[in-house]
Amino acid sequence: MNTGKFAFTHGLQEIGQGCYAWLQPDGSWGWSNAGLITDADASLLVDTLFDLELTGAMLDAMRDATPAAARIDTLVNSHANGDHCYGNSLVEGAEIITSKATAEEMGEVSPAVLAQLLENADAMGEAGAFFKRAFGPFHFDGIEIAMPTRTFEGELEVPVGDKTVRLLEVGPAHTRGDILIHCVDDRTVFTGDILFIEGTPIMWEGPVENWIRACELIEALDVDIVVPGHGPITDQSGAKAVREYLAYVRDEARERYDAGMGIPEAARDIALGDYASWGDAERIVVNVATLYREFSGSDETLGTADLLKLMAEIAR
């Protein structure tokens, strides 16, 4: 999955003619990737980061690397999770584009909510300790999300100088409105959190078949470079690995659902095999809960506190 062509080191890497990836090892909770596509003095930024400090450092590095980043023309948010959009306000003057579904979801978990949860984490027992380990490194106070100024459904082409960038909506999958950012000329695709490489995917939304089809689409694209939402740069083999994980967990969860096993028992019972070496394997809890909701056709599932507690137990 990690092809070894690009080192998984923190910071900016040029991956094509005026195309860059911003990487944040180790790719765990909140440590997301981003990207920059340029041509002459035109620029498109793929995602911002989880807080203003991290996003500011990234933008400074991009300005140092290319004059085209002095003023970002277009910002595309791949989905609604805060580690891909909380830094939007620092990209002043840019047109902010995302899918209609992502724009609707983006304001539902505000930075203030995460700041409050961190403040109260010590009173939440094991669940709070887990939350603090995952999100404690980030600073959510004082963040106001800059919302999208343009939305689309399905597919949208955005010019960046003479380059063609295709925005392909593949959600709901990881979240409600996931999109791929395909730079045709640079033979590169930025996948957002459709791909976690060397880390466990987390299915907040589903359905799982949409996510599997999204992986198949990446595998079919005429690209050489695949930049995931988390983890090292890869190629189509990374999409294949995520697709196989999703299919495996779907089938294993279905067996246990049909046998009447509850979510906590199923999450503990599924043998992850080689996938156990992927980071954040405890996300099996959320994946099973989402699959059970899909199997039952009901919105009922475990609450956030219960999910955190069970993930903490499995991580331990």
Beta strands, then each sheet from edge to edge (+ up, - down):
strand 1: 11-16
strand 2: 19-23
strand 3: 34-39
strand 4: 42-46
strand 5: 74-76
strand 6: 95-99
strand 7: 150-152
strand 8: 155-160
strand 9: 163-169
strand 10: 179-183
strand 11: 188-190
strand 12: 225-227
sheet 1: 1+ 2- 3+ 4- 5- 6- 7-
sheet 2: 8+ 9- 10+ 11- 12-
end
